[in-house]
Amino acid sequence: MPTVVGHRIMLSGRELPGRWLNPVADIPVKLPPMMSKTGFPVTQLELEPIFPRPLIQQELNPGHRHFAIPGPVKEAYLDWRPTPLIRAHRLEQALETPARLYFKFEGGSPSGSYESNTAIPQAHYVRESGAGTIVTGGAGGLWVMAMGHAAAQFGLKARIYSVREPGTGRAWGEAAANIWGVDVVASPSESTRVGRHRLSTKGPDSGSIAVALAEAYEEATVRPEVKFAMPTLLNFTALHQSVIGQEAAKQLAAVEAGPDYVIGSVGAGSHFAGLIAPFVKDRVAGQELSLVAVEEASTPSLSRGIYAYDAADSAGLMPTVQMYTVGRDYDPPGILSGSMRYHGVAPVISALFREKYVQAVVHSQIEAYSAGLIFTRAQGIILSPSSMYTVKEVIEQAMRCRQEGREAVILFSITPSVETERSIYDPLLAGTMQNREIEEGQLKRSLASLRGQL
């Protein structure tokens, strides 16, 4: 049974979910299939050189509502899961709101974030496949840390293409890579055709998550001894993140509460998909429940993109999925919320948004960081950038409850900042932070190119 200690709701290790919950299975419309370059739905045979077979089965069987969590993965999860659900009572007091605010704290993992929820099973499946190396792309230290730890846990070598820090030539996450002995490559790089083309046409500071993924995927296609890992977007990554939502549902039940709002930031959206996973069925059934996806103003794929087939990587090497996207040709500006600078949103979230079961809101960088500072000063946790966007919308909803004199239960999830040498709030407090809106000219060109493929 869950244990309530002060403002914390805890689960024992015995209550760790034994199965992942697939949010795709509860969508009342059929999710469009992943497509290969042949123009037909991708097959397991086409994906087997790149991904381990269990991941392919999780990806291509959206009707399966549950997938068993393998024993070694569950054992690894128990190092930090179940995570606590905490009532943000001090934030409630600071806002003078009648709303009850509950956050899932995902900062206790080896990476300090939810990234480990999918890094661990992907590394396990790669090890089971017989491959000795895992390759991936990312945009910061959290995924580097998660993948480095997961690879070490299962005796794998890891190679990670990570976006360059502007003006330095260094990759984000190099310090984390050194801890775990990961080979990290500053992207765009000279190691791949994609990287070399990017360097020659747009320069060393033109990296993004999509470029890093393209480089990693290219390497996986030419090196049969490696497998590719995906940090987000695909169905199996949303599936792995469902442990967050499943635990939260049990914990809220312990205090006889069900959420009126479930709020989360979205880059590609897998973390948000995992948080809302157990509540999708209720929302589809007509329950008054708001599932709110929070976007960054410079890359609002749900709010400003189109619903189309697009690739997860910048070069179009990967199979395409149908999603809301601003186009893989769109180059996001250099903002601090790096994990949210992604051109598309997970197919499961895109389908829910299209069917009006999920709503999207957009917040700017300064707004988000200002809200994050309010949370930090109230609750004592310095937030990661993506969590600040979540908190901005949580505060918005809590203040509406105050203005309207109504109660509500708001569920959200946060991860802390892992920065140690400087405060993540320094640019805000120094007055040097600037908002970056979407680049309208770039957006029009990117969407025009995408529409031309329809």
URZI-V877848 format. One record per run of one state. SS is the DSSP state (hx for helix, st for strand, lp for the rest). FROM is the first residue (numbers start at 1). LEN is the number of residues. If there is no record, write none. Layout:
BEGIN
ss:SS from:FROM len:LEN
ss:SS from:FROM len:LEN
END
This chain:
BEGIN
ss:lp from:1 len:2
ss:st from:3 len:3
ss:lp from:6 len:2
ss:st from:8 len:3
ss:lp from:11 len:2
ss:hx from:13 len:3
ss:lp from:16 len:3
ss:st from:19 len:3
ss:lp from:22 len:1
ss:hx from:23 len:4
ss:lp from:27 len:8
ss:st from:35 len:1
ss:lp from:36 len:5
ss:st from:41 len:1
ss:lp from:42 len:2
ss:hx from:44 len:4
ss:lp from:48 len:5
ss:hx from:53 len:8
ss:lp from:61 len:5
ss:st from:66 len:3
ss:lp from:69 len:2
ss:hx from:71 len:7
ss:lp from:78 len:7
ss:st from:85 len:3
ss:lp from:88 len:1
ss:hx from:89 len:7
ss:lp from:96 len:4
ss:st from:100 len:6
ss:lp from:106 len:10
ss:hx from:116 len:14
ss:lp from:130 len:3
ss:st from:133 len:6
ss:lp from:139 len:2
ss:hx from:141 len:13
ss:lp from:154 len:3
ss:st from:157 len:8
ss:lp from:165 len:6
ss:st from:171 len:1
ss:lp from:172 len:2
ss:hx from:174 len:7
ss:lp from:181 len:2
ss:st from:183 len:5
ss:lp from:188 len:5
ss:hx from:193 len:10
ss:lp from:203 len:6
ss:hx from:209 len:14
ss:lp from:223 len:3
ss:st from:226 len:3
ss:lp from:229 len:6
ss:hx from:235 len:20
ss:lp from:255 len:6
ss:st from:261 len:5
ss:lp from:266 len:4
ss:hx from:270 len:15
ss:lp from:285 len:5
ss:st from:290 len:7
ss:lp from:297 len:4
ss:hx from:301 len:4
ss:lp from:305 len:1
ss:st from:306 len:6
ss:lp from:312 len:8
ss:st from:320 len:6
ss:lp from:326 len:12
ss:hx from:338 len:3
ss:lp from:341 len:3
ss:st from:344 len:1
ss:lp from:345 len:2
ss:hx from:347 len:8
ss:lp from:355 len:3
ss:st from:358 len:6
ss:lp from:364 len:1
ss:hx from:365 len:15
ss:lp from:380 len:3
ss:st from:383 len:1
ss:lp from:384 len:1
ss:hx from:385 len:20
ss:lp from:405 len:4
ss:st from:409 len:6
ss:lp from:415 len:1
ss:st from:416 len:1
ss:lp from:417 len:9
ss:hx from:426 len:5
ss:lp from:431 len:9
ss:hx from:440 len:12
ss:lp from:452 len:3
END
